């Protein structure tokens, strides 16, 4: 099954919407979870994230 395109709505994800450390993970049942790959932070933070010490914006 092909994963859905990432949700980039900041109202739903907060800072994660534009962070280089986030990656969508799709479960076998089709649920989407947002994995933070920054090793010092929780892997699956509660969303939306409003403040984050590891936030790094995507390069445009």
N, C-alpha and C positions, 0 to 999 in steps of 0.2 A: 504494500500500500504506500502510495506517495504521500509524504508529509504535507500538510497544508502550508501555504505561505505564512511567514511570520506576521504576527499582528504587530503593527507599529503605531497603534493608537496610544499616546501617552496617558490618556485618561484611564486605560485599562492596565498598563504596565508601569507607568511612572517613568523613572530614569532608565529602567531596563529597555524601554522602547528604542533607545538610541545608544546603548552600551555595547562595546566590543566583546564583553565577557558573556553575554547572554546567547543561549542557543535553545530553540524549541525542541522538545522531546515529545514524540507522539506514542501513546500507549497502544497496545494491541487492540483495545476497544475504541481507539480514535480520540481519546482525550489528549489535550495538549498541555504540557507542563513546561515551565521556563527555567532552564538550568543555568545557574551562574557558575562559570568556570574559573572565577577568581578564587584561588585556594584558601584565602583568609576569611572568606564570607560563607554564609549558609548556602548550600547547593540550591535549595528551592525556597527563596524568601517569600513571605506573604506579599501579595501584590495589591495595589500599586506601591512601588518603592518611591518614597519622596526624598529620602536622604540616604546617601551611600558613600562610605569612605573609599570604596574601590571603583567608583564610577569613572569610566573612560569613554568619551564620545567616539562614535564611529568616524573614520576619516571620510570626507566627501569627495 
